[in-house]
Amino acid sequence: FIYLFNFKITVGKNGVPVAENFRLEQSTIADTVQEGQVRVKTLYLSVDPYMRCRMNEDTGSDYLRPWQLSEVADGGGIGVVEESKHDKLAKGDFVTSFTWPWQTVAILDGSLLQKLVPQLVDGRLSYFLGAAGITGLTALLGIREKGHVAAGANQTMVVSGAAGACGSLAGQIGRLEGCSRVVGIAGTDEKCSILVQEMGFDAAINYKKGDVAKQLRELCPGGVDVYFDNVGGDISDTVISQMNQNSHIILCGQISQYNKDVPYPPPLPPDIEKIQKERNITRERFLVLNYMDKQEASVLQLCQWIQEGKLKVRETVVEGLANIGAAFQSMMSGGNIGKQIVSVSK
């Protein structure tokens, strides 16, 4: 027997996901591995904000399939090959996929798996789901493709959702790419302290305390040149109102809007949209999957920074497949610092 984690019910377009939306089931898989397939043991699974979109029949994205009722959910995962009938994968290889089933054991098409090199991340395999995976690529390529960061240009970057998986990397990468000042926005004093003391942000704002607009004016006296937007909503409206002429928004995510029935990207309020147009602020949807031709070189860059200690990585790890629903709920409400990981097997 193996354990499957099955999607149980949808929460509706305007609902808030809770752990009870999922159920754990015991099931079986085939006894034999067919040609081209591998049997894998799941080690780590990722839960991410975009998964909220998959809880609706209409995900709002061409590239995202909705989760189906009472079928096994899937997402980013890492495992080890236990048996292989694929000519490029052998027993003991570590592999990953963006569509890994939420199961303890699975039989997968070997051609859909990517072989991992643990040495690139000093053996920290879970990093391939975060800093050295899609999350890190999103931060790096988002800044390079949409941020227009130039070394020596004295640019100020603001990052919302700055203590999350992507935001915590984006601020550091903004600095590495040439920003002279980086300010983060997060939801607790602890997160703000970590951003400044551990991750090299110049300053951080707890948006739940005080006047965010006033603090931004004080911390970004020259205005904002680059905004890495993970949250949308009121926070983003406040930042955009203080952005400079010809500045740039990296539209990465809108987590504050995911539980609402609005289009993606959500439209700006009329007064903020007016500011955006008058100041010629770019705000283009960014999708990392459109830049996969740059994946290999970018992952190597991320791994080099990690090995050199230039890119600090934080993870919030929950043990056990049975707790993945709770981990998802916690992540969606800001309970994580850095990447939210579920450790399934050792």
Secondary structure, DSSP 8 states (H G I E B T S, - for coil): -EEEEEE-----TT----GGGEEEEEE---SS--TTEEEEEEEEEE--GGGGGGGSSS-S-TT-----TTSB-EEEEEEEEEEE-STT--TT-EEEEEEEESBSEEEEEGGG-EE--GGGGTT-GGGGGTTTSHHHHHHHHHIIIII---TTS--EEEEESTTBHHHHHHHHHHHHHT-SEEEEEESSHHHHHHHHHTT--SEEEETTSS-HHHHHHHH-TT-EEEEEESS-HHHHHHHHTTEEEEEEEEE---GGGTTSS--SS----HHHHHHHHHTT-EEEE--GGGGGGGHHHHHHHHHHHHHHTSS---EEEEESGGGHHHHHHHHHTT--SBEEEEE---
